[in-house]
């Protein structure tokens, strides 16, 4: 399992990045932000994610229901 930070941009796209980088350093307009755990489901071979937390400096939090769907669709594109 991998843990990273993420934002969902104003255009609905996910940006996943190293946890050593601050969310605001990306300089992107975001609608949600937080942390994401990423793993591969051994039964389906699909990438799964779990979003949580937020960024108080940017005034944003994770929106798990929506953010997880966006990221899983993006990471499982063929």
KEMIMAR-497522 format. One record per residue (C-alpha): x, y, z; chain; residue in three letters. Coordinates in Angstrom, 1 decimal, m for minus. Layout:
# KEMIMAR-497522
<rec <X,Y,Z>,'A','ALA'>,
...
//
This chain:
# KEMIMAR-497522
<rec <0.0,0.0,0.0>,'A','UNK'>,
<rec <1.3,3.4,m0.9>,'A','UNK'>,
<rec <0.3,6.7,0.8>,'A','UNK'>,
<rec <0.5,10.0,m1.0>,'A','UNK'>,
<rec <m1.1,13.5,m1.0>,'A','UNK'>,
<rec <m3.6,14.6,m3.7>,'A','UNK'>,
<rec <m5.8,17.4,m5.0>,'A','UNK'>,
<rec <m8.7,17.4,m7.3>,'A','UNK'>,
<rec <m8.4,20.4,m9.6>,'A','UNK'>,
<rec <m11.1,22.8,m10.5>,'A','UNK'>,
<rec <m11.3,20.9,m13.8>,'A','UNK'>,
<rec <m12.1,17.6,m12.0>,'A','UNK'>,
<rec <m8.7,15.9,m12.6>,'A','UNK'>,
<rec <m6.7,14.2,m9.9>,'A','UNK'>,
<rec <m3.1,15.2,m9.1>,'A','UNK'>,
<rec <m1.3,12.7,m6.9>,'A','UNK'>,
<rec <2.1,13.6,m5.4>,'A','UNK'>,
<rec <4.7,12.8,m2.8>,'A','UNK'>,
<rec <3.8,13.4,0.8>,'A','UNK'>,
<rec <6.9,15.6,1.3>,'A','UNK'>,
<rec <5.4,18.3,m0.9>,'A','UNK'>,
<rec <2.9,20.7,0.5>,'A','UNK'>,
<rec <m0.4,20.9,m1.3>,'A','UNK'>,
<rec <m0.2,24.7,m1.8>,'A','UNK'>,
<rec <3.3,24.3,m3.5>,'A','UNK'>,
<rec <1.6,23.0,m6.6>,'A','UNK'>,
<rec <0.0,26.3,m7.2>,'A','UNK'>,
<rec <m3.2,24.8,m8.6>,'A','UNK'>,
<rec <m6.8,25.7,m8.0>,'A','UNK'>,
<rec <m8.3,22.8,m6.2>,'A','UNK'>,
<rec <m11.8,21.8,m5.1>,'A','UNK'>,
<rec <m10.7,19.1,m2.6>,'A','UNK'>,
<rec <m7.4,17.9,m1.1>,'A','UNK'>,
<rec <m6.1,15.4,1.3>,'A','UNK'>,
<rec <m4.2,12.1,1.6>,'A','UNK'>,
<rec <m4.8,8.9,m0.4>,'A','UNK'>,
<rec <m3.9,5.3,0.2>,'A','UNK'>,
<rec <m3.4,3.3,m3.1>,'A','UNK'>,
<rec <m3.3,m0.4,m3.5>,'A','UNK'>,
<rec <m4.2,m3.1,m6.0>,'A','UNK'>,
<rec <m7.2,m5.4,m5.2>,'A','UNK'>,
<rec <m5.9,m8.9,m5.4>,'A','UNK'>,
<rec <m9.2,m10.3,m6.6>,'A','UNK'>,
<rec <m10.1,m7.8,m9.4>,'A','UNK'>,
<rec <m6.5,m6.6,m10.2>,'A','UNK'>,
<rec <m8.0,m3.1,m10.2>,'A','UNK'>,
<rec <m6.3,m0.1,m8.4>,'A','UNK'>,
<rec <m8.3,1.0,m5.3>,'A','UNK'>,
<rec <m7.9,4.1,m3.3>,'A','UNK'>,
<rec <m9.0,5.5,0.1>,'A','UNK'>,
<rec <m9.1,9.3,0.5>,'A','UNK'>,
<rec <m9.1,11.1,3.9>,'A','UNK'>,
<rec <m7.9,14.3,5.7>,'A','UNK'>,
<rec <m7.5,17.7,4.1>,'A','UNK'>,
<rec <m5.4,20.8,4.0>,'A','UNK'>,
<rec <m6.2,23.5,6.5>,'A','UNK'>,
<rec <m4.0,26.1,4.9>,'A','UNK'>,
<rec <m5.9,25.8,1.7>,'A','UNK'>,
<rec <m9.2,25.4,3.5>,'A','UNK'>,
<rec <m10.0,22.1,1.7>,'A','UNK'>,
<rec <m10.8,18.6,2.8>,'A','UNK'>,
<rec <m11.1,15.2,1.2>,'A','UNK'>,
<rec <m14.5,14.3,m0.3>,'A','UNK'>,
<rec <m14.1,10.5,m0.2>,'A','UNK'>,
<rec <m17.2,9.5,m2.2>,'A','UNK'>,
<rec <m16.4,11.7,m5.1>,'A','UNK'>,
<rec <m12.6,11.8,m4.9>,'A','UNK'>,
<rec <m12.2,8.0,m4.7>,'A','UNK'>,
<rec <m14.4,7.6,m7.8>,'A','UNK'>,
<rec <m12.4,10.2,m9.8>,'A','UNK'>,
<rec <m9.1,8.7,m8.9>,'A','UNK'>,
<rec <m10.0,5.0,m9.4>,'A','UNK'>,
<rec <m11.5,5.8,m12.9>,'A','UNK'>,
<rec <m8.2,7.7,m13.7>,'A','UNK'>,
<rec <m5.9,5.0,m12.4>,'A','UNK'>,
<rec <m7.7,2.1,m14.0>,'A','UNK'>,
<rec <m7.9,3.6,m17.5>,'A','UNK'>,
<rec <m6.9,1.2,m20.2>,'A','UNK'>,
//
